[in-house]
Amino acid sequence: MFILVTYPLSVTVSAIAQIICRSLIKWREEKRRGKPARGHGVPRPRTLEDSRASILRKLDALARHTEREQLAQGWSRDETNDRMIPPG
């Protein structure tokens, strides 16, 4: 895997190589000690209530986003039945 990183022209190739080597050495030492990869720790176990709340938050956000799009397309909202009515 290659990552394109841009450095100022004043930084020499040997300086870039030193930076990369230090990063690789640090990663190898962490791996040897059994630490998880950086940024990919083990997620904490979630309770059923936490999972339910998370799903409901995501569904609410999706409904708001969809409603905004529909209103922009000319739909109208029926407040009595809490439904969206298509244009026409």
C-alpha positions as CSV (number, residue, x, y, z in Angstrom):
1,M,0.0,0.0,0.0
2,F,1.4,3.4,-1.0
3,I,0.4,6.7,0.6
4,L,1.1,9.9,-1.2
5,V,2.5,12.5,1.1
6,T,3.7,15.8,0.0
7,Y,6.6,17.5,1.7
8,P,8.2,21.0,1.1
9,L,11.0,21.0,-1.4
10,S,13.5,21.8,1.4
11,V,12.9,18.4,3.0
12,T,15.5,16.0,1.6
13,V,14.9,12.4,0.6
14,S,17.0,11.1,3.5
15,A,14.9,13.2,6.0
16,I,11.7,11.6,4.6
17,A,13.3,8.1,4.8
18,Q,14.2,8.8,8.4
19,I,10.6,9.8,9.2
20,I,9.2,6.7,7.5
21,C,11.7,4.4,9.3
22,R,10.9,5.9,12.7
23,S,7.2,5.3,12.0
24,L,7.8,1.7,10.9
25,I,10.0,1.0,13.9
26,K,7.4,2.4,16.3
27,W,4.7,0.3,14.6
28,R,6.8,-2.9,14.9
29,E,7.5,-2.3,18.6
30,E,3.8,-1.8,19.3
31,K,2.9,-4.9,17.4
32,R,5.5,-6.9,19.3
33,R,4.1,-5.7,22.6
34,G,0.6,-6.8,21.5
35,K,-1.0,-3.4,21.2
36,P,-3.8,-3.2,18.7
37,A,-3.2,-1.3,15.5
38,R,-3.5,2.5,15.9
39,G,-7.0,3.6,15.4
40,H,-8.4,0.1,15.4
41,G,-8.9,-0.7,19.0
42,V,-11.3,-3.3,20.2
43,P,-14.8,-1.8,20.5
44,R,-16.4,-1.9,23.9
45,P,-19.4,-4.2,24.3
46,R,-22.7,-2.4,23.9
47,T,-25.8,-3.1,25.9
48,L,-29.1,-3.7,24.2
49,E,-30.4,-0.3,25.2
50,D,-27.3,1.4,23.8
51,S,-27.7,-0.4,20.5
52,R,-31.4,0.4,20.3
53,A,-30.8,4.1,21.1
54,S,-28.1,4.2,18.4
55,I,-30.3,2.6,15.8
56,L,-33.2,5.0,16.6
57,R,-30.9,8.1,16.4
58,K,-29.7,6.9,12.9
59,L,-33.3,6.3,11.7
60,D,-34.4,9.7,12.9
61,A,-31.5,11.3,11.1
62,L,-32.3,9.4,7.9
63,A,-36.0,10.4,8.2
64,R,-35.0,14.1,8.6
65,H,-32.7,13.9,5.6
66,T,-35.3,12.2,3.4
67,E,-38.0,14.7,4.4
68,R,-35.7,17.6,3.6
69,E,-35.1,16.1,0.1
70,Q,-38.8,15.5,-0.5
71,L,-39.8,19.0,0.6
72,A,-37.2,20.4,-1.9
73,Q,-38.8,18.2,-4.6
74,G,-42.2,19.7,-4.0
75,W,-43.7,17.2,-1.5
76,S,-45.9,18.5,1.3
77,R,-46.3,17.3,4.9
78,D,-49.7,16.2,6.2
79,E,-49.5,17.2,9.9
80,T,-52.7,15.3,10.9
81,N,-51.5,11.9,9.7
82,D,-47.8,12.6,10.0
83,R,-47.2,11.6,6.4
84,M,-45.5,13.1,3.3
85,I,-47.8,13.8,0.3
86,P,-46.2,13.6,-3.2
87,P,-46.5,16.6,-5.6
88,G,-49.5,16.6,-7.9
